[in-house]
Amino acid sequence: MTATPRQEPADLNEPALRARAVAAARGDAPFDVLVTGGRILDAITGLIREADIGLVGALIASVHTPASRMDATNVIDATGSIVSPGLIDTHMHIESSMVTPAEYAEAVLPRGVTTIVWDPHEFGNVHGLDGVRWAIEASRNLPLRMILLAPSCVPSAPGLELAGADFDAGVIAELLRSPAIGGVAEVMNMRGVIDGDPRMTDIVNAGLVAGKLVCGHARGLEGADLNAFMAAGVTSDHELTSGADLLQKLAAGMTIELRGSHDHLLKEFVDALNGIGHLPPTVTLCTDDVFPDELYQNGGLDDVVRRLVRYGMRPEWALQAATFNAAQRLKRSDLGLIAAGRRADLVLFEDMSEFKTRAVIANGRLIAENGMIRDRLPSFDAGPLMQSVKLVPLAEDDFRIPANGSKVRLATIDRPRFTQWGEAQADVRDGFVVPPAGSAMIAVAHRHGLADDKPRVGFLTGWSEWRGAFCTTVSHDSHNLTVFGGNAGDMALAANAVIDAGGGMAVAKDGHIEALLPLPLSGLVSDASLQETAEGFAAIRKAMEKIVDWKPPYLVFKACFGATLACNIGPHQTDRGIADVITGKVLESPVLETF
């Protein structure tokens, strides 16, 4: 009977493999692969030294004096290169790049990313357990190591919104029993954890009982709230808001997942770390969300490393955070270091500024050369992700708010980020509220077929005046159909274009569709190539500039996807109405009073 191959990291402990590696290290047998002429980055000391590396299977057998050995089946000339451990992305969502796992792997492997920690809570929110199981199977045979996490917040704010599923502690415990699941994904329901809500307490405890990671989302937490969040068992955060917040979280003992998706904060973070004078071992790097055009043009975690260095971080620090520190966080002693006995994940960089790759080795195999994948990766059947938008066409009146009288007092959602409650007065005409001057409308319709699908409409202030409409089924994190706009006609047009496409994004103006990006897989992901998806998304971005005036850093296109994130503090529009996680209340209609 043939023995079942061991899964990582136990695969490196096969006696036959270790015996071959020991023999090769002694010089009694040749290496499978020999990397010569390079300069090794020591991810512990930050020093760079000349050395050759001998590989046996997926194992590093020897790190030795240059040119002292030449006995190998294959020799890779690394002359002039900096040899680094493979980069490790400690928190990300493939779905945010709107491509399949295979397409994502083909994009980042040639750039030096060999491991990602994937929270598939987008698929989970749409398809439930079937979505997470699909993610596990789709990632299983790819050369990019994908450590999946159990989505902790499906939905992100129970009672305030409805997703396509509901993961309680029993579901999380079931997922954690899988060796493919590395822990509990970002715990976003902060108030639930802090206040001792039984649902969230049980979810966190399921991770602790399993002995696996419990990852966090601690935006804005400090003092007693931060202590309570950590005391519950949550150990990391990527939702940093400032350099001071970074230092406070470091001092508290949290593992930091320094994310690249908020570029306007990176310089401040670098300055804060430079002020310490050394890189704390609890600083890791992550991408969180990378849009398809950014992924296609700039890459994944390699782009975060590059930008940190550009903003003044020492290259050795950036690589240490992306390799050794990350491996320590993941409790993966086989990763993150170029040393005998470790896993052969190696990247040959041309330099320490642009980090252009000459070659990438994953599990001892040459995967990519000169920025190109050597072999196309196998696709995986995405049929189970189709037909996830369970909505019939909508009418213009679905995007209007009925009211009696001649005037109304309205509740509004003020500011595109760090939202707060506001009020406004508005006229009533022909039985419907006239949007207040300077406001924009937001409507959210449940699209998973588990509740009524009537759009709930609200008013946004601080979002500029809209000259058209934008519809998306990418809407964190319940991913209901969400429409922004300045008039009901364009909002209905954009919504129906997305419904007809089976999910995706559309921009409408003056009664015409300006751009459409179909995302038929879960309403989140394209079945096309990364290049095609990137081009389609870029067209959506360009069309959006015609209908709204962006005001960075907060009023930006990305804000549209997070406007419904009900677990964050402040009012947010959901498929149930205007929700407030602090009070736990939902306003089905923004009309507070009629006159």
PyMOL commands that set and color helices and strands:
alter all, ss='L'
color gray80, all
select helices_A, chain A and resi 10-13+15-26+94-97+101-111+121-127+129-139+169-176+190-194+198-210+223-231+243-252+263-276+292-298+301-310+315-322+324-329+383-385+396-399+488-501+530-544+559-562
alter helices_A, ss='H'
color red, helices_A
select strands_A, chain A and resi 31-36+39-41+48-50+52-56+59-64+72-77+82-85+87-92+113-118+145-150+181-187+213-216+236-237+255-259+283-286+346-349+357-362+365-369+372-373+407-414+420-429+432-433+440-445+456-461+469-472+481-485+504-509+512-518+571-574+577-580+585-587+591-594
alter strands_A, ss='S'
color yellow, strands_A
deselect
rebuild
show_as cartoon
